Amino acid sequence: MNCPNCNKEISDEEDVAELKDRLMAIQQKLAKLDDDFFANRFDRPVKMLTNATLQVRQILSNVSCSLLSSSYNTKELPEEIEE
């Protein structure tokens, strides 16, 4: 069988051997990835974003409560009497 790109003759055995070599290389690279890799690349950033989101929600809730309280307090003030 000839390669469609370079017209070089290729056998099925060569294809299988090349695929096995590539799979072995991929397995070796995956084996080098440890838990710290995933923690540093995914878990920690997601945790930081989650915590930041919670803080923003708390701040917005506090601001909302302050605004409502301020609005409520100004409605209850007695009207000033002009002399």
Protein Blocks (a to p, Z undefined) as FASTA:
>chain_A
ZZfklopacdfklmmmmmmmmmmmmmmmmmmpcfklmmmmmmmmmmmmmmmmmmmmmmmm
mmmmmmmmmmmmmmmpccdddZZ
